[in-house]
Amino acid sequence: MRFMERLARFFAGRYGMDSLYTALTVVSFALMIVNLFIGSTIITILVFALLIWSMFRSLSRNIPARQRENAVWVKFWKKITFGKGPVRNYTPYGNYGNGYDPYGGYQSSYGNAGGYQTDYSGFGSQSAPPKKKKVKLKTDKEHCFRICPECRANIRLPKKKGKHTVVCPRCKCRFEVKI
């Protein structure tokens, strides 16, 4: 087995980086710079502790616990910055670090996970669900396409006139479609 395959296998299922990881890393590097001028052993120990904690979080497989920690951090950061600032509640693979929801299934990139409200439009109020869009492909005359209001998946539907209730295959959201 080659090195890159071993590395990919090692990182599979790990939590990864998030807002709290970024904040811990930035604080530890700022403390490193301060410590260059001061030369304190306590600050050196604090820097190493912060770096070890951030690496532990990013390599952890306990994804729900790390997500809860990140949610507490984002909530705290929003309070002290009054909802403005560079920290976003974003993780690389959806709401959970590796894309798994708390019930064991695979989760889409959009939606509510972990029991708290997420915010994908920056800070402030939750954005309105997207309007129903008609997407037409010139090559397919037997089907029409709609976008799921929850996960924004492109869903192919048969062209049958009338109102239909559609269940999104990705997020299991039910919504009405008029064709």
N, C-alpha and C positions, 0 to 999 in steps of 0.2 A: 504494500500500500504506500502510495506516495505521500509526501509531506502535506501537500495542500488538501488531499482527501482526509488525512488524519485530523488536520486542523478544522476542516469543515464538519467532520463528525463530532469533534470535541465541542464546537460552538453550537451545534444543533440543539434546540430546546432550552438555550440559556436566555436570560431576561434581556440583556443588552443595555444600551444607553438610554437615558431619559433625562428629564429636567433636573432631577435631584443629582444624578451622576455629573451632569455638566456643572451644576452649582458647587458640588464638592470639589471637583477638579479645579475650577477657577479659584476658589478660596484657598486650596492648598498651594497653587502656584503663586498666588498673591502673598501668602505667608512665607513661601520660599524666598521671594524677592525681599520681603521685609527682613527675613532672617539673615540675608547676606550682609545687611548693615548692622544688625543687632548682635547676631551670633549666639542666640539663646538655645540651650538644650531642650527646654520645654517646648519652644516653637517647633524645633526639629521633630520631636516626638509627636506633636500635634499634626504636623504635615504628613508624617508617615501614617499616622492613624487614619487621617482623612483619605489618603490615597488607598490604603488597604480596605477601608470601608467601601469606597466607590468601586474598587475592583471586585470585592465580594458581591456587591449588589449586581454588577453587570454580568458576573459569571454564575449567579444563582439560578437554580431551577425552580425555586419556590416563587412562581410568578405572581400569584394573588397577593402574597405578602409584600413583594416589592412594589406592586401596583398601588396597594394601600399606602405605603410609605410615600410614594410619589404624589398621590392625591393629597395627602396631608401637606406636603411641601408646596404644591401648586396653590392650594387654598391659602396657606400662610403667605406665600409670595404675592398673591393677588390682594390680600389685605394690606400688606405694607406698601405696595406700589399703587394702591387704589385701582387695580385692574389694568394697569398699563405696564409695559415692560417686555423684555425679550423672552421671558420664559413662557413656553406654551406647553399645553398638556398633549404632547405628541410623543408617540413611541414608534419605532420603525415598522412594526408589523401590526398596525391596528391598535386597539385600546390596551390589550395585553402585550407584553414585550414580544412574544413569539406568535401571537395570533390566536391563542386559545382562550375561550371564554370560561367563566367559573364553573360551568356545568359540563365541561369536558369536550365540547364540540369546537369546531373551527369557527372563528369569528371574522366578520368582514371588517373593513377599515373604518366604517362609520357606525355610530350607534352608542347606546348607553351600556357601559360595562362596569362591573365592580360596585354597583349600587350608588354611584354619584353621577351628577350631570356633567357631561363633557362639553367642550366648547371648541368647535373647529373653525369658527370664523374670527379667531383672535379672542380678546377678552371682552366681556360684556355679556349681552343677552344671547341666548341660543338663536341661531339663524333659522329662518322659516324653511320648511321642507321645500325641495325644489319643485317647480311646476311640472306638470305632466308634459313631456316632450314627445313629439312624434318624430321618430327617426326612420327615414326611408332609405332603403338600399335599392339601387336601380336593378340589381341582378335578381332580387327575390320578389316575385309578384304574388306568391301564395301566402306570404306572412307579413305582419306588421310588427313594429318594434316599439316598446315602451320602456321608460326608465323607472325603476323602483324608487318611491319617495323616501325610503329609509336608507338603503345602501347604495343607491344610484347604479345598480346593476342594469345592464341592457338586456331586456327580456324579449325573446322572439315568441310571438303569438300567432295562431292561425287567423286568417282574415275571415271572421264570421261576424256579420252585422249584429249590432245590439250592445247591451250592457253586460259585462262579464265581471265576475269576481276572480281576481288573479292572486295566486300565492307565489311569492318570490322564491325561487329555489335556493337562493343564497342566504337570505335572512328570515325567511318564513313569514314575511309581512303580507297581510291581506289588504288589497286595495281594489277599487272599482275602476274598470276601463271601459270606455265607450268607443266602439269601432264602427 
